[in-house]
Amino acid sequence: MRIRLYAALSLCLILLGIAPKLARGADFVPLPAIAPIPENNTMTQEKIELGKMLFFEPRLSGSNWISCATCHNPVFGYTDRIPRALGHGMAEGPRNTPTVLNAAFLNLQFWDGRAKTLEEQALGPIQAGVEMNQKLDLAVQTLKGIPEYVSRFKRVFGEEDPIKQENLAKAIAAFERTLITPNSPFDRYLQGDKQALSEKAQKGMALFIKKGCVDCHAGPILSDSDFHAIIVPGSTDLGRYTVTKNEAEKHAFRTPTLRNVELTAPYMNNGSVPDLDLAVKLMGREALGLELSEEETGDMVSFLKSLTGEQPRFDYPILP
Amino acid sequence: MRIRLYAALSLCLILLGIAPKLARGADFVPLPAIAPIPENNTMTQEKIELGKMLFFEPRLSGSNWISCATCHNPVFGYTDRIPRALGHGMAEGPRNTPTVLNAAFLNLQFWDGRAKTLEEQALGPIQAGVEMNQKLDLAVQTLKGIPEYVSRFKRVFGEEDPIKQENLAKAIAAFERTLITPNSPFDRYLQGDKQALSEKAQKGMALFIKKGCVDCHAGPILSDSDFHAIIVPGSTDLGRYTVTKNEAEKHAFRTPTLRNVELTAPYMNNGSVPDLDLAVKLMGREALGLELSEEETGDMVSFLKSLTGEQPRFDYPILP
């Protein structure tokens, strides 16, 4: 029955002449089981475990109260479910917290792409005044004062004096590379299980391709890792321009991943869009110049919800 | 060999005439596998799961950023490893965060015992201006706006309009009753495994009894749930007096549990004592009028570290 429906739907689409656009579906790739691992930061179980401890370690912050996991909160898909990040002193930062889930597949980190690797990214929020507000050398000193960290860093890095910024970043990045979410309904569909997506989600996927969303949201995490300027309510943020000073990149932000987007509301660089329905309509209007109908929007949201994968599961670290 | 040593040690103690004090060892009780469950809040798996979600739920706070788990942080034995609690606006509260681990065995909650039950306790920090800073009716409204909570509360409480303060408290308390830490070396020793404690820890245990620590730190969680005034550096806090206005209870605080005390530094009502070594010496001096030697202190610390039990293990809740 479903197969016949699918065949009929495919035929309609071909008749409507959108077959070439549907071919863009080839831009969809199931999420790989393992994230790319850089040559200079091999993964080991002990390094991942150390990185997990550091990710949850409030003593890396100036207040000893805020850890990476405070804003990249596992209960909210490694985000904070508020418009703009809160941090040191409960001050509000300028941007919405991006998820760490599958960030290992991005070519550039942060909304403005100012870090190339997870290693480079990891040290930013520790130092930022409105985030963890700690000097890196003080964070390193703190860790050196905790014997269990000394022995763990030694075991992991095999160096005489292993607690240093570079290794702190490497351990956190190694842990973050494990935060991937395979086997979403979308992935299972791509791998051949045509039952994995509802008809509504399948219609949404066809629309996602036909309307051109896939032009930017493609590849394993549905992001081109490139920059686009979209008019977002209330945002005056210069985005990529703050990094490159390139006039053409004013207000441009790196395309966010859509994986687990259901878990990472609110949306846009300033978190001004509270739900997926509004996010889809906004992107239709501002990115594609289209007014999407209620039905189209609903179908698209159904598709977007199929991008929620298996969440990472692990025991809390018990910190020394 | 160990048995002979033990027999010899026992004989020495009897010869020294301290056998009557050692009989106080009978005040030691292994941690029960299940905490007492009140008749009006039966435990079900679904209620525990809901309570876990609420314990990790930042949207119960005025800022949508702070949850019970922020200060009762699982990585630090359900405390925050700082002297005095931080909360809303990152303001500092007046007291050290007590652990939730095994709190289900206490007869009175909070340092000043102002709540009798976990249910009564649970609603306090949500409202406190220096903690989560939220009005309870707003917290209830927030939950009512999240469909998954509506259906979960209905399933758990079987009521028409189940999201209310009372049930919020009941669910959180039900989860907290699962936060117990059995099978510490101390428990295994009490249950007959004489190898479970090192000789140093056994000497510490004997001292703990002989010196009189056990007069207040007895029972399954090594607390008499009673109030005692101890001079603590820097503390001007009136403690139990703020609840009872009883002059005799000025500066008195409820005896804290010693279970998992290794994980819950710093110590005392104002968190002014950074480590166990200093805590043991301070208590010897102020509570018992004794100057403990370095060796005695070391033995006692060894014993206290044997009170660390198996930590609760569970997957993070994924919040709706």
Interface residues (C-beta under 8 A of the other chain):
Chain A: F56 E57 P58 R59 S63 N64 W65 T70 N73 P74 V75 F76 G77 D80 R81 I82 L86 H88 G89 M90 L263 Q311 R313 D315 Y316 P317 I318 L319
Chain B: F56 E57 P58 R59 S63 N64 W65 T70 N73 P74 V75 F76 G77 D80 R81 I82 L86 H88 G89 M90 L263 Q311 R313 D315 Y316 P317 I318 L319
